[in-house]
Amino acid sequence: MENAGKNLSLPIVGALLAAIIGGAVWAGIAIVSDYEIGIVAWAIGGLSGYLVYYLSKGEVAVSHQVIAVVGSLIGILLGKYFILGYYINDSISGIFQGESISLFVDNISVLFGGMDIIFVLLAVATAWQLPAQLSQKSRSKNPTSEPAQESAAE
């Protein structure tokens, strides 16, 4: 577990990938259905947590959990931004306009209602807990030789 916090580059890439893909999928669903489905925001937290766990090779430290949480928050912000950007021009091109960024920043408090906050909290909790739980489950299924070495030393 000593090396768990040392190699963070792949988990960071995984969390950012989860953020981009998750945000885009959430926006796509919201645009097609004309309704924001909060459970998709929650799923961004799960995706971020899982990718961080997977890319840390199961050796999860608190730093990995923080990365997963940040990834989930970025994904939710991107999803909201993509949705707003789309509705500004009724096309994806609105995402790439400077006006969209200004509107998003100026209206961020309006874009997140009560239900959004609940799903953000669920996403954060999932992103925090999932990597550690998967790591613990993986260790219990595949015990290392460390305990045997300790008992041999006694």
N, C-alpha and C positions, 0 to 999 in steps of 0.2 A: 504494500500500500504506500510505501515511501515514494515511489515514482509516479503515483497517481496524479499529482498536481503539476508534474514537470512538463509533460507534453500536452499542451492545450491547443495547439494549432488546428489539428483535425476536428476536435470538438467545436471549436469556434466556427470553422468552416461549415460544419454540420448544422449548428444553430442558425447561422445566417442563411443557409440553404433552406432550412425548415421555415424560416421567416419569409423568405421570398416566395417559395412555393405555396406555403400556407396562406399568406396574404393574397396572392394571386387567385388561388382556388376560392377563398372566401369571397373575394370581390366578384369573381366570375359567377358564383352561385347567386350572390345578391343581385347582380345585374340581370341575370337570366330570369330569376324568380321574382324580381322587384321586391325582395324581402331579405333582410339581413338575418341569417339563421345563426343565433348565438352559439349553438353547440359546435359550429365550425371554428369559431374563435377558440373555444375550449380545446378542440382537437389540435390547434396550432401548438398549444402548450404540450400536449402529448407527443406530437411529432418532434418538437424541439428536444424534449426530454429523452425520447427514444434515440434520436440520432446522436445526441451527446453521449449517452450510455454506450451505444454501439461503437462510436468512433474513439471512445476512451478505452476500448477493449475490455470493458467491464470493470475497470479500476477507477471507480468514481470517488472523487474528493469533493469537498464543499465548493471548490472553485468550479468544478464541472456543473454543479447544481446552479450556481450563479449564472454561468454561461447559458444554461438551458432557460432560465427565467428571463434573462435579457433577450435571448432569441425569441421567446414567445411574445414578449412585449413589442419587440420590433415588428414581428409578423402581424400582430393585431393593428399596430399603427399603420403599417403598409397597406393592410387590407382596407382600413378606413380611408386612407389616402387614395388608393386605387378607385374605390367606389366614388368618392367625391370628384376625383379627376375625370372619371368617365361621365358623370352627370353634368359636369360643367359644359362639355361640348357634345354630349350624346355620342361620344366615340372614345376609343382608347387614346387618341392623340391628346386629349385633355390632361392625361397623366403627365405628359412631358412639357407642360406649359408652366412658366414661372408664376402665373396667376393662381394656379392650383395650389402651389406651395404656400403662397401668402394667405389664401382663403383657408387652407387647412390649419395653419398656425393660428390665425386670428379666431377661428371658430372651433378649436379643438374641444373646448368645454361643452359646446352645443352638440357636438358629434357623439359624445359619450353620455348616454342616458343611464337610468337606473339598472336596466337589464344588462346593458353593456358592461357596467362595472361588475356585476355579479359574474358574468362570463370571463371577464379579465381576471378576477380573483380565482376562479376555478382553473383557468389556464396557468396562472402563476403557481398555484398550489400543485397542479399536476406536473408542471415542468420541474418544480423543486423536488417532489417526492419520487417521481418515476425513475430517474436514473439511480438513485440510492436503493430503491426497492429492487430494481432489476439486478443491480450489482450484488446486493445481499442474497437474493434468490440464486444467482449464478454461483456465488461462493458456497452456498449451502449444498448445491447439487454437485459441485466439483471442488471438494475440499483439497487444499494444497498440502504439501508435505510439511509445512511449517509447524503445525501442532505436534507431529510425530518427532520432529527434530527437538522441540522443546522438551518433550517427555523423555527423549533419549539422553538429553543433557543432564537431567535430574538424577 
